[in-house]
Amino acid sequence: MRSHHRPLYRRRDHRMTTRPDHHLQPTTVDSQDSLRIEVRGDLDYASADLLVAEVTAGLSGQPALTDLHLSCAGLGAVDSMGLSALLMIGRRTTAAGVRLHLDDRPANLNRLLELTGTLEHLTAPSPVGAEETPGTGDSTVKARPTGQDANT
């Protein structure tokens, strides 16, 4: 007697897909110097460009922006393209002199950022090389010393 084993599910193709209710849905709330984007859904190959475009539009549309808050409470799965999008956003905010905040990070995002060594990079308190002038709230780029380092 031959037994027939049936797979639990059949896949017609090998592409990663998300359920319709998991598509990324960014919602933007802004003020004069702060931009908050609420991220709901999966941040993956299909949606990474959408988030980067939303952030880029916010950065270019508000020259006085000092803080960008990505509210990640509703964030679902994050794949390698999602991580790449977050790193791109980090580069763009740093270049613009804007502080990036990844608020309400779910455990899966924290784990991904820790495993890839990007947690501290993406959650640093201020852009690299920027220093806030006391009392003004203005960011200025710190001058780097020239010449040979005393330690070398």
C-alpha positions in Angstrom: 0.0 0.0 0.0 1.4 3.4 -1.1 0.7 6.4 1.0 0.3 9.7 -0.6 1.7 12.7 1.3 0.1 16.0 0.5 1.9 19.2 1.1 0.3 21.5 3.6 0.1 24.2 0.9 1.1 24.7 -2.7 2.9 27.6 -4.1 2.6 28.5 -7.7 5.7 30.7 -7.7 8.5 31.4 -5.3 8.0 35.2 -4.9 7.5 36.6 -1.5 4.0 38.1 -1.2 2.1 40.0 1.4 -1.5 39.9 2.2 -3.5 42.9 1.1 -4.0 44.0 4.7 -0.2 44.1 5.2 0.7 46.6 2.5 2.6 49.6 3.8 0.5 52.6 4.7 2.5 55.7 5.6 0.6 58.6 7.2 2.3 62.0 7.5 1.7 64.5 10.3 3.9 67.5 10.2 4.7 70.8 12.0 7.1 73.5 11.3 10.2 71.8 12.6 9.1 68.2 13.0 7.7 65.5 10.7 6.0 62.3 11.9 5.3 59.4 9.6 3.3 56.6 11.0 4.3 53.4 9.3 1.7 50.6 9.2 2.1 47.3 7.3 5.1 45.4 6.0 8.3 47.2 4.9 9.5 45.0 2.1 10.6 44.8 -1.5 7.2 46.0 -2.7 6.9 49.0 -0.4 10.4 50.2 0.5 10.5 52.8 -2.3 7.1 54.2 -1.1 8.5 55.0 2.4 11.8 56.5 1.0 9.7 58.7 -1.4 7.5 59.8 1.5 10.5 60.8 3.6 12.3 62.5 0.7 9.2 64.6 0.0 9.0 65.6 3.6 12.7 66.5 3.8 12.5 68.6 0.7 9.2 70.2 1.5 10.3 71.5 5.0 13.6 73.3 4.9 13.4 74.2 8.7 12.9 70.5 9.6 15.0 69.4 12.6 13.4 66.0 13.5 11.9 63.1 11.6 9.9 60.6 13.6 9.1 57.3 12.1 6.4 55.8 14.2 6.9 52.0 13.9 4.2 50.7 16.2 2.1 49.4 13.3 5.1 48.0 11.4 4.8 44.4 10.3 7.5 42.3 8.6 10.8 44.0 7.5 12.9 42.3 4.8 16.4 43.3 3.4 14.9 45.9 1.2 13.0 47.4 4.2 16.3 47.6 6.1 17.9 49.1 3.0 15.2 51.8 3.0 15.8 52.6 6.6 19.5 53.0 6.0 18.8 55.2 3.0 16.5 57.3 5.1 19.2 57.5 7.7 21.7 58.8 5.1 19.2 61.4 3.8 18.3 62.7 7.2 22.0 63.0 8.2 22.8 64.8 5.0 19.9 67.2 5.7 21.0 67.8 9.3 17.7 66.2 10.5 17.6 63.9 13.6 16.0 60.5 12.8 13.8 58.9 15.5 12.5 55.3 15.1 9.7 55.6 17.6 7.7 52.7 19.1 9.9 50.0 17.5 8.4 46.5 17.6 10.5 43.6 18.8 11.0 42.2 15.3 12.5 45.5 14.1 14.8 45.8 17.2 16.0 42.2 16.6 16.7 42.9 12.9 18.6 46.1 13.7 20.6 44.4 16.5 21.5 41.4 14.3 22.7 43.6 11.4 24.6 46.0 13.7 22.5 49.0 12.5 20.6 49.7 15.7 23.0 52.3 17.1 23.6 53.7 13.7 19.9 54.4 13.0 19.1 55.5 16.6 22.0 57.8 17.3 20.8 60.9 19.1 22.0 63.4 16.4 23.4 63.5 12.9 27.1 62.7 12.6 29.3 65.8 12.8 26.4 68.0 13.8 26.3 69.9 17.1 23.5 71.9 18.4 24.3 75.5 19.3 23.1 76.1 22.9 19.9 78.2 23.2 19.3 78.5 19.5 18.2 75.0 18.4 20.4 75.5 15.2 22.6 72.7 14.0 26.0 73.5 12.7 28.7 71.2 11.3 31.7 70.8 13.5 35.0 71.7 11.9 37.4 68.8 11.7 41.1 69.3 12.6 43.5 69.2 9.7 46.9 67.6 9.6 48.3 64.5 11.1 46.5 62.9 14.1 48.5 63.1 17.3 47.8 59.4 17.9 49.4 58.2 14.6 
